[in-house]
């Protein structure tokens, strides 16, 4: 089971953290075949091998992996399905189920099963077979009076919806404000409208969706997908249908506005630090940051070593850097709907607790095992660098280095910052088995500032380029220095090794061009120019001499 769960978690995290959501064909090539006894039996075999680990042998959402997943796997026996093209409260169509099975649900453990997307996927016929078996779990599918196709409860998309442009986006913003969508999703769509956790109809805690992160929008991030959610609602959650409260045109405009809020990820893996001739700022609001290049760093749950955490809240951190001849500062920005500035050490996770779920297992359960609640644990973030300058492609392991290859970390803690203390500190690690060791007070060269505003933290950490400390990273222009991020969301129960983390990226400090380079360039230009004139003159003289001889 350990190997299966680990493979499952790593696959899910990789899909969430390192690729954009890929969309399979939404429409099958052929309608669902007749659900004969043989056809359903083949579906049962596929379900047992590929689906029961999460959804359970009985289809009740209680598979052995279920308690480690957030959101929880669907309970098929209730006949309640979130993502449909049918009216609120209705069953999904066969095509709806096919779409979900084929392309999966981004931001969840539900992977895509289209064999055109993954090597070990299912053919179209196999997907129909497993769907035919899934439908046997809920008696509602057997009642023709509840069939949305037969009863005309399917939502049809118009041939020419409202175009995506500045006009429809502006109208959609007005709808967003008038319909009070911000009361849940926040004024800027970051999911910070509610100051408390919500629950779904099954009693499990849920977070309001951050609509600016398209990779977390489960049923698709295109305008038509978003429109469908406003129209159908999401059964079992606080997300209602707006059919009765908003006209169709308003829903299309609103979908366009939500689309306009989506963050477009940067693609580069090396951050270019900006060279300035003024003091390096440590104020997150300093206008100088507007001129610094941003780089998005994707994070995944820490599933490398126990305690393994596969449900991270922070999946992207945007980093900027500014330096001068003395100092360097990093600005880190990430979305977090709750400002967690309290830290109760008594609530920290005891790794011994892992033995209570079996010595073979080292994954953290989503409920009860850690306190996923407000005002309990702090928000925090850390930048990590190798202490030794990289030699070629050799780097320490991005998960806290090793005993022979230590890493240097710049750590910021929200509770210390909120208490008016120095919120940042420098530390070192030699592998994950030991906690970060803070450096002595006289070796702390770091300072900075932080602010939380409308579901977003912005933190600046500033220190000298070179400290002279053999345990510190030393920043030198012209060198690509490896850099990675560790992040903790306190209200998500994250602390210690229960966190999200990135792999290595790089920060590059552009070396100023020496004056002699310009001098040499000018001299080379003058020399080449003079040589050209001399050669030209030689040719002209030769031709004149030849003409005179003739």
N, C-alpha and C positions, 0 to 999 in steps of 0.2 A: 504494500500500500504506500509506503514511504516513497518508493521510486516513482510510482504512478502519480502521486500527489505533487511531488517535486517537478516532474516533467510537465504536468498540467499547469502548475503555477508559473513556471518559467515560460511556457508557451503563451499563456495568457498575458503575462507582463510584457513579453517581447512584442506581442501584437499591439498592446496598448501604448507602449512607451517609444518604440523605435520606428513605427511606420504610420503613415496616415491611413485612415479607414478606407479600405478598398471596397468597391461596390460590385457585387455580382449582378448578373442580369436579373432585373426585378420580375420579369415576366417569363414563365417557363415556356419551352418550345411547344409543349403539348399539355392538354388538360390532364387532371389527375385521373389515372386509370380506375377502373372499377375495383372497389375494395373487396375482392374475393377472399375467401378464407386463406388460400395459399399466399396471396399478395400481402395480407395483414401479417401472416406468420413470418414472412421474410422481413417485414418491418420490425417485428418483435425481436428477431435475432440481431438486427442492426441496433435497435434501441438498447438492448442489454449490453452490447459490446461498446457502444459509443456514447450513450446518453445517461444510463442508469447511475453512473458514478456521481453525477450531480443531481439529476432529477429523481433518483430513487427507483427501486425495482417496481414500486407500486405507482410511480408517476406523481407522488405526493410532494416532490421537492425536498425529500429528506435523504438524499444519497450521502455516502460517507464524506464527500467533499463539501457538502452544503454549508456546514457550520463554519467553514473557513472562507466563505465567499460573501462579498457585498457588492451588488445586491444579491439576494438569495436566488437560487434557481426557481423557475416557475413551478407551481403546484398545478399540474394538469387536471387533477380531479375536480377542481372548482369551476372549471370552464371560464375562468377570468383571464383574458389575454390583454396585455397593455397596448400592443402596437398593431393597429388594424386600419382598414379603409372602410370601416362600417360605423354606424352611428353609436353614440355613447351607450354602453351597457350591452351591446350586441356581441354575438360571437364573431370571430374572424372568418374570412373567406379562406378557401383552400389556397388561393394565391398569396394571401397574407402570411399564412404559415410557411409556404414555400419560400417566400422572400426572407423571412427571419432565419429559417434553417440554412438557406443558401449563403447569405452574406453575413450572418451573425449579428451581434449587437455591440457596436463599438463602446468602449468604456466599461464593459462587463466581461465575465469569464465565458460568455457564449460566443464561441468561435464560429467562423464561416465554415460551411461544409461543402461548398461548391468545389468539385474536383478541378475546376479551371483556376481556382484560387490557391488551393493547397494540394500538396502531393497525395496526402492520405485522405482526400475528401471523398464525397459520395457522388455517384452519377445521378442524373436527373431522376431516373427510375427509382434508384435507391432512396433518394430524398422523399419521393412520393410514398414509397413503401413505409418509411419510418413515420411519416405524417399520418398515414392511414392507421398505424398502430397507436400513435399518441392520441388520436381522436377517440379511441375506445375507452380512455380513462374517464371521460366526462359524458354522462348520459345526454346532455343537452344537444350534442352533435347528432343524436339519433332522432330528434324531434323535428320533423319538417316545418312545424310552425315557428321554430327558432332559427331556421336557415335564413341568413340575411340576404342571400341571393333570391330565394323564392319569395321572401316578404318585402323585397325592394328596399332594404336597409343599407345598401352599399352606397358609399359616397363617390360620386364621379367627379373627376377633375375637368375643368373647362379646357377647351382646345387652345384658347389664347388668354392665359392668366395675365395679371398685371405685370408689366416688364420691370426688371430690376434697374432702377435708375434713381437719380437724386430726388425726383418728384415723389415717387412712391415710397422711398425711404423716409422722406420728411413727413408724409402723411402717416406712415406707419409709426413713427415716433409719437405723433399726436395720439394715435390709437393706444399705444403702449401706456402713455400717461393717463389717458381718459379711462381705460379699462383697469387701471391700477395694477398692471402686471408687475410693476416695481415693488409692490408690497410683498411679493415672494422673491422675485428674481433680482431685486435691487435696481437702483436708478441707472446703473451702467451694465446691467445684465450679468453681474458676477455672482449671483446666488446669495446675496447678503441681505435680502429684504427681511427675512425672519431672524429674530434674535434668539431662536430656540430650534431644537431639532423637531422635525415632523415625523409622523409614522405612516406607514402604508396600511392597507386593510388587513394585513396579516400580522400587524403589531410590530413590524421591524422598523428601526429608525432609518430615515432617508434624509438626504440632503437635497435642497433645491438645486436644480441644474444651473450650472454656470454656462450660459448660452454663448459666451465669447470663445469657448473652447470647442471647436467643431468635432474633435476626436472623441468628445464625451457625449455627443448627442446621439443617443442609442439607435434611433430608427432612421437616421439619415440627416445630413446637414444641408441638403439642397432646399431651395425655396418651397418646392412642392411637398417635400417631406415635412417641413415645418408647418406649412398650411394644414396638412392632414392632422397634425397633432392638435392644432387649435380647433379643428372641426370635429374630430372623433373623441378628443379627450384621451387620457391615459387611465384606463380602468384600474382600480385598486390603489390609486394615488390621489393626492390633493389636486392634481391637474385636471380641471373640468373641460367639458366641451363648451365652445363659445358660439355654437350655432344659434342659440336663442338671444344672445346678448350682443352679437356683432354681425353685421351684414357680411355677405361673401366678399365684397370689395375691400372691406375693412380688414378681413382676415388675410387677404392677399397682401395688402399694404403692410400689415403687421409682420407677416412672414419675411417680406423684403427688408424691413427694418432689422429684424433679428439676424438675418443673413449679413447685414452690413456691420454688425457688431463682432463678427467672427474674426479671431486673431489669425493672421497669416504668418506661419512659422518662418524664421530665417533658416537658411540651408547650410551656412558655413560652420566649420568646426574649429576655427581659429579666430579669437577675438583680437582685433587691432586696437591697442590702447592709444588714446589720443594724447599727443605731446602738446603741452602748453607752457607758456613762459610766465604764468602767474601762479599764485598759490593753488594747490590742489584742493578742491572743495570736499568738505565732509558733511555738508548740508544736502539732504536728498532733493530739496527744492531749488538748488542753485541752477541758474539758467545755463551754466556751462555744460551741464549734462545733456542738454538738447543737441549738442554738436558731437557727442560721443557715439560711436557705432554700437548698436545693440547686437547681442547674440543670444538666441534662445537655446537653453540646454534642457533636453528632455530627461526626466527622472523616472525610475521604476521602483517598485517595492523591493526592500532588501530581502531576497530569498536565497542568498548565497550560503549563509550559515545561521544556526539557531540563535535567537528566536527569529524564524522567518515570517515576513510580513508581506502579504500579497494584496493588500487593500490600501495603497497609499492615497493620500489626499492631494499632495503637491506633486504634479506631474510635469511642470515646466517652471523654470526660473530664467528670467532674462537678465543678462549680465552686461555691464558697461565698465570701462576702465579709463582713467585719466592719470597722466603722470607728468612730472617735470624733472629737473635735474636732481631733486632730492627725495621726493615722495611719490607714492602711487596710491590711488583710491579705487575701490571697486564698488559699484552700485548694483545691488541685487533687488529685483522686483518679482513678486509672485502673488497670485491670487489666493486669498484665504477668507472665507465668509465670516469667520469669528475671530475677534481679537483676544487671544489667550495670553494673559499676562500674570497668571497665577501658577505656582508650581508646588504641588503637595508631594513631597518625597515619599510619604507613606503609601502613595498610590502607584509608585513605580513597580514595574513588572519584575517579579522574581523568576529567573530562568528555571529554578527548581520546579515551578508550577508546570513546566512542560511534561514532567514525568506523570502528572495526573491524567494526561490524555494518552499515555502509552509511551514506553521508552523508544519505540520505533519512529515516533512522530516529533517534529520540531516546529510545526506551524502554529501560528497564533490564531485562536478562534476570534470571530468578529464580535461576539457578544459575551459579556460577563468576564472574559479572561483579562481584558484590559479596560480601563475606564474611558469609554468614548463619550465624554460629556463635557459641558462647559465648566470653566473655572476650576479646573483640576490640574492640568498639565500645561506647560508653557509652549508657545511657538518658538522655534529656533532655526538657525541656518548656519552652515559652515562652508567655507571655501577650503579646499585641500590642495596641497602642492607637494611634490617630492622635495626632500631636503637636499639630496645630491643632484647636481645638474645632470640632465639626461645625457646618456652616451648612446648616440644613434637612436634606435627605436626602443631601447631598453627603458622601462619605467617600472615603478613599484606597482603592485596590484592596486586597482582603484578602490578596493575595499580596505582602506586603512593600512596599506603597505604590508610590511613583514618585519620579522625580528632583525633582519640584516639590511632592510631598506626602509627606513622610517619616513613618515610623511609629516608635514607641518600643516596645522589647521588654524584658520582664523574663524572663531566661533562667536556668534551673536545670540543672546538670550533675551527674550521679550520681558521676562519678569524682572531681571536686573535693570534693563533699560527703563521699565515703567517705575521702578523704585528710585530712579534718579542716580543709580550707580553706573559705573562703566559697564555698558551692556556687552562689550566685546572683550575677548581674551584670546591669547595665543596658546596653542598647545601642540603636543606631539603624540603620535601613535606608532606602534610597531606591531601592527596586526590587529585583528578584530577581537582577539581573546582578552585584550586588556583595554580598559577605558582610556579615553583621551587624557593625557597627563598635562595639566596646566603648567605653563612655565612660571618661574619665580617672578615675583612682583617687579623686580628690577630688570627683568628681561621682557616685560610687556611694553611693546612699542606701538601698540594699536590704539586707535581712537575712531570715533564715527558718530553717526546719528541714525535715527529711524523714525518712521511715521506709518501709521495704519489709517487708511482712508477708503471708505466705500468698498470694502471687501478686498483690499490690496495692501500688502506690506511693501515698503521700500526701505532698504537698509544700505547704509554706506559704511565701509570699513577702510580706514586709511592707515598707512604705516610707511616708514622709510623704505626706499628702494633697497638699501644695503644696511644691515644692522650689525654686521660683524660677529653675529652669534652663529656658531657652527650648527645649531639645531634649527635655524631658520632658513626658509627659502630666500635666496638673494636674486633680485630682479635686475637683469642686465639688458640694455637695448640690443636689438639684433638677434635675440635668442627666443625660440619658441619654448615657453615654459608650460608643462602639463598642468592642467587645472581641472578639478571636479567639484561637485556640490553634494553635500548631505543636507537634508531638510526634515524638519519635524513639525507636524500640525498637532498642537496639544489637544484640541477637542476631538481629534481622531484617535486619541490614545497613544500617540507616537512619542517615544522617548528612548534613550539608550540606542540599542541596535534595531529597535522597531521604528523604521524610518523609510524615507525614499532617498535614492542616490543616483548619481549619473556616472557614466564612464568618463574617461579622460577626454577633455578638449584641450585647447591651447590658448594662451594669451601671448601676444607678440608686441613688444615695445619697439616701435620703429626707431632705428638709430638715426640721429641727425646727420645730415650730409656735411662732411668736413669742408672747410673753406678751400683747402688745397684741391679738392675735386673740381670746384668751379675754375680755379686758376689753371689746373692742368687741361681742363676742357677748352678754356679760352686759348691757351698756348697751342693746343693741338689744332684748333680751328685756324689760328693765324698761320701756323706752319703749313698745314694742308692747303690753305688758301694761297700762301706765298708760293708753294711748290706748284700749285695749279697754274698760277700766273706765269711762273718761270717756264713751265713746259709749253704753255700756250705761246709765249713769246718765242721760244725756240722753234716751234713749228712755223710760226709766221715768218721768222727770219729765214728759215730754210727754204720756204716757198718763194720768198722774194729773191733769194740768191739764185735759185733754180731758174726763175723767170728772167733774171738779168743775164744769166749764162746763155739762155736760148736766144 
